[in-house]
Amino acid sequence: MMLSTKKKNDVLKDLALLIADESAEIIAANQKDLEKAGDLDPTLVDRLKVDEKKVKGMVASVNEVIGLEDPEGQVLSAYDHPNGMKVENRVVPFGKILIIYESRPDVTIEAAVSAFKSGNKILLKGGKEARQSNLVLVALWQKALAQNGVATDYVEYLDIDRATTQKLLAENTHNLDLIIPRGGEGLINYIKQTTSVPLMISGRGNNFVYVDENTDFEMAIDIILNGKSRLSVCNAIDKVLFNKNIPELASKLSNLVTRAEAIGLDIHGDKNVIALDKKIKACNVEDLMPQEFLSEKILFAEVDSLDEAIATINKYAGGHSAVIVTTNKDTATKFQYQVDCAAVYHNASSRFTDGGQFGFGAEIAISTQKLHFRGPVGLAQLVSNKWFISGDGQTRN
């Protein structure tokens, strides 16, 4: 039976209060995870850490979702058949969703908030590095559900080993309708090969900026550096392509390199940009182009034209986000239509590819595939549709 919007929001209101009230317990549990992190990659440690700001962000996400429209049960279309039947197409949940994710405890709140309000049940399989944090957060979920007389199986945590996880994936022991893997390509490929359950892929970043010949270069610098303002996120910038016809490119590039070095970036480049600025490191461009860095590394390269920039991005990017910096609107329009990414920006930072920034309140993933949805996935995207037909005995001739 479908939960009412009021009931869902009552659960979420209690959850927000519980997260705020138990802030110290959440941070203490996270500290235990951090103490065990050892030689974990610094970008994963950044994703793992929960402080007061992160807790407040979780609360804000829950409160924002409370204010969003509930998609479940909405009528997408209605048709009165000539024989008297009423034919409606309505929004329905997927059913039961499994999300497998690494390091980020805030996903335990944000993913489940989106899934719950859209009417789904969700199983959470977090990484062992965030186990203590996740167990505390799921306990708060369970308390909020129970306080409102809602079955606690709407949000469950799978504290299981690798062998049990493999069996779950291979045999679909939990009757899953959808799996969302959030992590590196190794995790995603492993799940693809192991299960027959439909997947929504939250893939890699490897995002590009193209700086056009007609450009405000100061704006380009700001957008590029903002794209590296946080290194551990999938909407960070890894590659920058410069049109070779940018006026005074050498002096402009030198200014960018100086400012990039000042914030600790590790700048690599192809032979053409190195010829313009010797401070840029030589590298094997073909090796670096397909890589998502998740680090201080950034690659600069020169292109002959807009068409070459589009072709390069479509060949190497992860399908996540791409940016063009140009004063020419026609050029921007061509770029945005032809670049094959979920989010394409004109004169704005890729760091905005985020459910919260797009008005979703919270996101469960950023989908880099074309079906069923693309880009940030919130409650309005965690649904399917079903045909409801009502008659009074009609049969077809």
Salt bridges, closest charged atoms under 4 A:
ASP10 OD2 - LYS6 NZ 2.83
ASP46 OD2 - ARG230 NE 3.04
ASP70 OD2 - LYS8 NZ 3.03
GLU72 OE1 - LYS8 NZ 2.56
ASP80 OD1 - LYS86 NZ 3.35
GLU88 OE1 - ARG90 NH2 2.57
ASP106 OD2 - ARG104 NH2 3.03
ASP153 OD2 - LYS121 NZ 3.19
ASP159 OD2 - ARG131 NH2 2.80
GLU185 OE1 - ARG204 NE 3.78
GLU218 OE1 - ARG259 NH1 3.07
ASP222 OD1 - ARG259 NH2 3.13
ASP238 OD1 - LYS228 NZ 3.43
ASP266 OD2 - HIS268 NE2 3.08
ASP266 OD1 - LYS281 NZ 2.57
ASP304 OD1 - LYS244 NZ 3.48
ASP307 OD1 - LYS334 NZ 2.76
ASP340 OD1 - LYS370 NZ 3.41
ASP340 OD1 - ARG374 NH2 2.47
